Amino acid sequence: YGSAIVYEEPLAAPLDTTFISIFSEFHSDTYFRYVRPMPTSIDLDIVQRFHKQDSSLLPTQFYDGSSHKAYLTPSRAWENWYCRSNLGKDQYQCHTLLPKFYDPANHVSETEIRRDATKGRGHYAVTDIPEGSFINADDSHIHLHMHRYQWEALNDFVEKFPDAQMYRDLKNFFESYGYENEPNGLSGWSVSVANNNTFTNHACREEDKTAATVPGVGFDKDGNEILFSPLQLRRKELGILTVATRDLSSGDEIMMDYSSFRTSDPNGDYERFLKTMCNTGEGMVPKEAPTHLPLEKK
């Protein structure tokens, strides 16, 4: 199977009823439709696909869009069971990541943005940052997420109305500053809206890389993709976290490999873009600096 999602039906009480939805492919159309979190998207499916009922009755007694949204986040009991079971007890996210995350000593929340003549902006440490530290972890919640079906609708809308400049700007904003974010239970694009991490530059060489997204999220100790994880379904934002990949000193630039920012690149366009950016030093964002703005500092 490609993915499995567990959910409980509390309305079945006093019976203990749990369902596991299994998908033959991870990133299939069925899977993407299932993980839509907007209740009305499911409600409209019911309107359009169910046989018409008596006008005085609702089509379903218990299930609707809001119920479905609740199904996408298993209870804490499932996470606890998973991390004790043979399935999860050896997983990095269970035995290492969460204990480290809840230790305040592992968090760094002060960095600085500096102007650069070639890159436009650069992201720098202003204190020593030990390897493995979480850098500006509030990026995990100060961000926008556009789900895949919303992203496809936006692209169609911009193509239909090319003179709708603000919609084109919205699309460009996500493409320039954002990344595809599709762990188990989520689909689409994420972009930071108010965090220094958004100005982290691409590391063209391995020796330039000083930060990365959290390693091991979504993969087991052998490097295989985890297809069933209540923990990951509950904590979808773990993949947004940035960690230091080596010890950093004050003044070191924080850089990461952008190649993971796309979940698919069938024609190699994004790979070619990264190579061009490394050769020229220029990316999607204009590097001209408005003179009336102070340096961003957090």
C-alpha positions in Angstrom: 0.0 0.0 0.0 1.0 3.6 -0.5 -0.3 5.2 2.8 -2.5 4.3 5.7 -4.5 6.8 7.8 -6.2 5.8 11.1 -9.3 7.4 12.6 -11.8 6.7 15.3 -15.5 7.1 15.3 -16.5 8.5 18.7 -20.2 8.4 17.7 -20.0 4.6 17.7 -19.7 4.7 21.6 -20.1 2.6 23.6 -18.5 0.4 21.0 -14.8 1.0 20.3 -14.7 1.5 16.6 -11.6 2.4 14.6 -11.0 2.5 10.9 -7.8 2.4 8.9 -8.0 3.9 5.4 -5.5 2.4 3.1 -4.4 3.9 -0.3 -2.9 1.9 -3.1 -0.7 4.9 -4.0 0.7 7.6 -1.6 0.2 10.7 -3.9 -2.9 9.5 -5.8 -5.9 11.6 -6.6 -7.9 9.6 -4.1 -5.4 10.2 -1.4 -5.2 14.0 -2.1 -9.0 14.2 -2.0 -9.1 12.3 1.3 -6.7 14.7 3.1 -8.6 17.9 2.2 -9.2 19.6 5.5 -11.9 22.1 4.5 -15.3 20.8 5.7 -17.2 22.3 2.8 -15.1 20.4 0.2 -16.4 17.2 1.6 -19.9 18.6 2.1 -20.1 19.6 -1.6 -19.0 16.1 -2.6 -22.0 14.8 -0.7 -24.2 17.4 -2.4 -22.9 16.4 -5.9 -22.4 12.6 -5.5 -25.1 11.3 -3.1 -28.5 10.4 -4.3 -31.1 13.0 -3.4 -32.9 12.3 -0.1 -36.2 13.4 1.3 -36.0 17.2 1.4 -36.6 17.2 5.1 -33.7 14.9 5.9 -29.9 15.4 5.7 -28.1 12.9 3.4 -26.1 11.4 6.3 -26.8 11.0 10.0 -23.2 11.2 11.4 -20.7 11.8 8.6 -20.1 15.2 7.0 -17.2 17.6 6.2 -16.5 18.5 9.8 -16.5 14.9 10.9 -14.1 14.1 8.1 -11.8 16.9 9.2 -11.6 15.4 12.7 -10.7 12.0 11.1 -7.4 13.5 9.8 -5.9 13.9 13.2 -5.7 10.7 15.4 -5.9 11.0 19.2 -2.8 11.2 21.4 -3.6 7.6 22.5 -2.7 6.4 19.0 0.6 8.3 19.1 1.5 6.9 22.5 0.7 3.4 21.3 2.7 3.8 18.1 5.8 5.0 19.9 5.7 2.0 22.2 4.9 -0.6 19.5 7.3 -2.4 17.3 6.2 -0.1 14.5 7.4 3.1 16.1 9.7 2.5 19.0 12.8 2.5 16.8 11.7 5.6 14.8 13.8 8.7 15.2 10.7 10.9 15.6 9.6 8.9 18.6 12.7 8.2 20.6 14.8 11.4 19.7 12.9 14.1 17.9 10.0 14.8 20.3 12.2 14.7 23.5 14.6 17.1 21.9 11.8 19.4 20.7 10.3 19.8 24.1 13.7 20.7 25.7 14.1 24.5 25.5 17.9 24.2 25.5 17.6 22.9 21.9 15.9 26.0 20.5 17.5 29.1 19.0 15.2 32.0 18.2 17.6 34.9 17.5 19.1 35.2 14.0 19.7 38.2 11.7 19.1 39.1 8.1 21.8 40.9 6.3 21.9 42.5 2.9 24.1 40.9 0.2 25.1 42.5 -3.0 24.7 39.3 -5.0 22.0 37.3 -3.1 19.9 40.2 -1.9 19.6 38.9 1.6 21.3 36.3 3.8 20.3 34.6 7.0 23.0 34.6 9.8 23.6 33.3 13.3 24.1 36.0 15.9 25.0 33.4 18.7 26.7 30.1 18.7 24.2 27.4 17.5 25.0 23.8 18.4 24.5 21.1 15.8 20.9 19.7 16.0 19.4 22.9 17.4 16.0 24.0 16.2 16.3 27.4 14.4 13.3 29.8 14.7 10.8 26.9 15.3 7.9 29.3 15.3 8.1 29.1 11.5 6.1 25.8 12.0 3.0 27.8 12.8 3.7 31.3 11.4 3.1 30.2 7.9 0.4 29.8 5.2 -0.5 26.4 3.7 -2.3 26.0 0.5 -3.6 22.5 -0.1 -3.1 20.8 -3.4 -6.6 21.3 -4.7 -6.5 25.0 -3.7 -3.1 25.3 -5.5 -4.5 23.7 -8.7 -7.5 26.0 -8.5 -5.3 29.1 -8.1 -3.2 28.1 -11.1 -6.3 27.5 -13.3 -7.7 30.9 -12.1 -4.5 32.7 -13.0 -4.4 31.1 -16.4 -8.1 32.0 -17.0 -7.6 35.6 -15.8 -3.9 36.5 -16.6 -4.6 40.2 -15.9 -5.6 39.5 -12.2 -2.2 40.7 -11.0 -2.7 40.1 -7.3 -3.6 36.5 -7.9 -0.5 36.2 -10.0 1.5 37.8 -7.2 0.0 35.2 -4.7 1.1 32.4 -7.0 4.5 33.9 -7.4 4.9 34.4 -3.7 4.3 30.7 -3.0 6.6 29.6 -5.8 9.4 32.1 -4.8 9.4 31.7 -1.1 7.5 28.5 -0.5 7.9 24.8 -1.0 5.9 21.7 -1.7 5.0 20.2 1.7 3.3 16.8 1.4 4.0 14.5 4.4 1.5 11.8 5.2 -1.8 13.4 5.8 -1.1 16.7 4.1 -0.7 18.0 0.5 0.1 21.2 -1.2 2.4 24.2 -0.6 3.7 26.0 2.5 5.2 29.5 2.8 6.5 31.5 5.8 4.7 34.8 6.4 6.8 36.3 9.2 10.0 34.4 10.0 13.7 34.9 9.3 14.0 31.4 8.0 12.3 32.5 4.8 15.5 34.3 3.8 17.7 31.2 4.2 19.7 30.9 0.9 20.4 27.8 -1.1 23.6 25.9 -0.4 25.1 25.1 -3.8 27.7 22.8 -2.3 27.5 20.3 0.5 30.1 22.1 2.5 28.0 25.2 2.3 25.0 23.6 4.0 24.6 24.5 7.6 20.9 23.8 8.1 18.2 21.4 6.9 14.6 20.4 7.6 14.4 17.9 10.4 16.1 14.6 9.3 14.3 11.4 9.6 10.8 12.7 9.5 8.7 10.4 7.3 11.5 7.8 7.0 12.5 4.8 9.1 16.1 4.0 10.2 16.8 2.2 6.9 15.7 5.2 4.8 12.4 3.7 3.8 9.3 5.9 3.6 7.0 5.5 6.6 3.6 4.6 5.3 1.7 4.4 8.7 2.5 6.8 11.5 -0.2 8.3 13.8 2.5 10.6 15.2 3.2 12.1 11.8 -0.5 12.5 11.1 -0.9 14.4 14.4 2.3 16.5 13.9 2.3 17.4 10.2 4.3 20.5 10.9 7.4 18.6 12.0 8.7 18.7 8.4 8.7 22.5 8.5 11.2 22.7 11.4 14.8 23.8 10.5 17.8 22.4 12.4 21.5 23.2 12.4 23.4 20.4 10.6 26.7 21.4 12.2 28.0 23.7 15.0 27.6 27.3 13.9 29.4 30.3 15.3 28.1 33.8 15.5 28.3 35.4 12.0 28.0 32.1 10.1 25.5 32.1 7.3 22.6 29.7 7.6 22.1 27.9 4.3 20.2 24.8 3.2 19.7 22.7 0.1 16.6 23.7 -1.8 16.4 20.5 -3.8 14.0 19.1 -1.2 11.6 22.0 -1.8 9.8 20.2 -4.7 8.2 16.8 -4.2 8.4 16.1 -8.0 10.4 17.6 -10.9 9.4 15.4 -13.9 11.0 17.6 -16.5 14.0 18.7 -14.5 13.0 22.3 -14.6 13.6 23.0 -10.9 17.0 21.2 -11.0 18.1 23.4 -13.9 16.8 26.5 -12.1 19.0 25.6 -9.0 22.0 25.1 -11.2 21.4 28.5 -12.9 20.9 30.2 -9.5 24.2 28.8 -8.3 26.0 30.0 -11.4 24.6 33.5 -11.4 23.8 34.0 -7.7 20.3 35.2 -8.6 17.1 33.4 -7.8 13.3 34.1 -8.1 13.3 37.1 -5.7 14.6 40.5 -6.9 17.7 41.5 -4.9 17.2 45.2 -5.0 16.9 46.6 -1.4 14.5 49.4 -0.6 16.7 52.0 1.2 14.0 53.1 3.6 13.7 49.8 5.4 15.9 48.7 8.4 17.6 45.3 8.5 15.2 42.6 9.6 16.1 41.2 12.9 14.3 38.7 15.2 
